[in-house]
Amino acid sequence: MYTDDHLPIAVRSTNTPAIEPARAPAEERARVTPVVVAVVAGLVLASFVAVTGTRAAFSATSGTGANAFAAGTVALAANDAGSVPFNLSDMVPGTTSTKCVNVTYTGSVTSDVKLYGTVGGTGLATYLTTTIEVGTGATAGASFDCTGFASSSTLQSDTLAAFGTANTDYGNGLGGFTGATNPTTKSYRIVVTLQDDNAAQGLTASSTFTWEAQNT
């Protein structure tokens, strides 16, 4: 059938059944279902994480008591009451003087004790043979009495001048008193003898003896 302008038009008979849209095959619908389920499961998991992340928790701690720190002490004393062991004048060849000093360590930490000193004068120290021994048992005291002294080792047997040159501080001092603990006492015997040398006439000498303890 044509209209006046001869353009074709479609005509549907009222007796012709209507064409329904094509339905997706069953397998296509099945593939859609897991996607929905996965999304739902993801939402449930996210909800669970959010809830557990904010819940309260029990806790317990354990520790030490208050810590304390204190420095140890190094204490040393000679029982000479500050007296001078040697005070000799008008010495002649062969003059000998023997003195003992007791040194006691009372520090709280283990230490080593060393002996050093200074030597001065006009040169007599070169002619003074000096022997220094360490041991135990001397009476010592202000009179420097060597009664009861028992020697354990000889620390020096040279001149007084050599002592002053070689033993100037703790680092190069004479040993013999190691591992000292509280209380420990050592006796030192010092023997000084003027040599038979005419060059010693009119000369003088002076010296100090110092014991020092340092912890090990």
C-alpha positions in Angstrom: 0.0 0.0 0.0 1.4 3.4 -0.9 0.4 6.9 0.3 0.0 9.7 -1.9 3.7 10.6 -1.9 4.6 7.0 -2.6 6.7 6.6 0.6 6.4 3.0 1.9 5.1 2.4 5.3 5.0 -0.7 7.4 1.7 -2.3 8.2 1.2 -4.9 10.9 -1.7 -7.1 11.0 -3.5 -7.2 14.3 -3.5 -10.9 14.0 0.3 -11.2 14.0 1.8 -12.1 17.5 4.0 -9.4 19.1 7.7 -10.1 19.0 9.1 -10.4 22.5 12.7 -9.3 23.3 15.2 -12.2 23.4 16.1 -13.5 26.8 19.7 -14.2 27.9 20.7 -17.8 27.9 20.7 -19.5 31.3 24.5 -19.7 31.4 24.8 -16.0 30.9 22.4 -15.4 33.9 24.5 -17.8 35.9 27.6 -15.8 35.3 26.0 -12.7 36.6 25.1 -14.3 39.9 28.7 -14.8 41.3 29.5 -11.1 40.7 26.6 -10.1 42.9 27.5 -12.6 45.5 31.2 -11.4 45.5 30.1 -7.8 46.0 27.9 -8.7 48.9 30.6 -10.9 50.5 33.0 -8.0 50.1 30.7 -5.6 51.9 30.2 -8.1 54.7 34.0 -8.5 55.1 34.5 -4.8 55.1 31.9 -4.4 57.7 33.6 -7.1 59.9 37.0 -5.4 59.6 35.6 -2.0 60.5 33.9 -3.5 63.6 36.9 -5.5 64.9 39.4 -2.6 64.3 37.6 -0.4 66.8 37.0 -2.9 69.6 38.6 -2.6 73.0 41.5 -4.9 74.0 43.0 -6.3 77.2 46.8 -5.7 77.9 49.4 -6.5 80.4 52.9 -5.1 81.2 55.9 -6.2 83.3 59.0 -4.2 84.3 61.9 -3.8 86.7 62.1 -1.8 89.9 63.9 1.5 90.2 67.5 1.4 89.0 70.3 2.9 91.1 73.9 3.8 90.2 76.8 4.9 92.4 80.5 5.5 91.6 83.1 3.4 93.5 85.9 4.8 95.5 89.7 4.5 95.5 91.3 5.2 98.9 94.9 4.9 99.9 96.8 5.9 103.1 100.3 5.6 104.4 100.7 5.2 108.1 103.6 7.6 108.5 101.5 10.4 110.0 102.9 12.8 107.4 106.5 12.4 108.7 109.6 12.6 106.6 111.3 9.2 106.4 114.8 10.5 105.6 116.4 13.6 107.0 120.2 12.9 106.9 123.0 15.4 107.1 126.8 15.1 107.2 126.6 11.8 105.5 129.9 10.0 104.8 130.7 7.0 102.5 128.9 4.0 103.7 126.2 5.8 105.7 123.0 3.8 105.5 119.4 4.5 106.5 116.5 2.0 106.4 112.9 3.0 106.6 109.6 1.2 106.2 106.2 2.6 105.2 102.9 0.7 105.4 100.4 1.5 102.6 96.8 0.5 103.1 94.1 0.3 100.4 90.5 0.8 101.5 88.6 1.6 98.3 85.4 -0.1 97.2 86.7 -1.2 93.8 89.7 -3.4 93.0 92.8 -1.4 92.2 96.5 -1.5 91.5 98.9 0.6 93.5 102.1 2.0 92.1 105.1 3.9 93.6 106.7 6.9 91.9 108.4 10.1 93.0 110.5 13.2 92.4 114.2 13.8 92.9 116.0 17.1 93.3 119.1 18.7 94.8 122.6 19.4 93.5 123.5 15.9 92.4 124.0 13.8 95.5 121.1 11.5 94.3 123.6 10.1 91.7 125.7 8.7 94.6 122.9 7.4 96.8 122.3 3.7 96.2 118.6 3.0 96.8 116.9 -0.3 97.3 113.1 -0.5 97.4 111.3 -3.7 98.5 107.7 -4.6 98.9 106.4 -7.1 101.5 104.3 -7.3 104.6 104.5 -7.1 108.4 106.5 -4.0 109.1 105.7 -2.0 112.2 106.3 1.2 110.3 104.2 4.1 111.7 105.7 7.6 112.4 109.1 6.0 113.2 109.2 4.0 110.0 110.2 1.0 112.0 111.0 -2.1 109.8 110.6 -4.6 112.6 108.7 -7.6 111.3 109.1 -6.8 107.7 109.0 -9.8 105.3 110.1 -9.0 101.7 108.1 -10.5 98.8 110.0 -8.8 95.9 112.7 -6.1 95.2 111.2 -3.3 93.1 114.5 -1.3 92.6 118.2 -1.6 93.3 119.8 1.4 91.7 120.5 5.1 92.6 118.0 7.5 93.9 118.6 9.6 90.7 117.6 6.6 88.6 114.4 6.1 90.6 113.4 9.7 90.0 114.1 9.5 86.3 112.4 6.2 85.6 109.3 6.5 87.9 107.7 9.9 87.3 104.0 9.0 87.4 101.5 6.1 87.8 102.1 5.0 84.2 105.7 4.1 84.8 105.6 3.7 88.6 106.9 0.6 90.5 104.3 -2.1 90.9 104.2 -4.9 93.4 100.8 -4.1 94.8 98.2 -5.4 92.4 94.5 -6.4 92.8 94.2 -4.5 96.0 90.8 -4.8 97.8 89.4 -3.4 101.0 91.3 -3.6 103.2 94.8 -4.6 102.0 98.1 -3.5 103.4 101.6 -3.7 101.9 104.9 -2.8 103.6 107.6 -1.0 101.6 111.2 -1.0 102.8 113.5 1.7 101.4 117.3 1.5 102.1 119.6 4.4 101.1 123.4 4.2 101.2 126.0 6.8 100.3 128.6 5.5 97.8 132.3 5.8 98.4 132.9 8.5 95.9 134.8 11.7 96.6 132.7 13.5 94.0 129.7 13.4 96.4 131.3 15.8 98.9 129.2 18.9 99.6 126.3 17.8 97.3 122.6 17.6 98.4 119.6 15.6 97.4 115.9 15.7 98.0 113.1 13.3 97.1 109.4 12.5 97.5 107.7 9.1 97.4 104.1 8.9 96.1 101.8 5.8 96.1 98.9 6.0 93.8 95.9 3.6 93.4 93.8 3.3 90.2 91.0 0.9 89.8 91.5 -2.0 87.4 
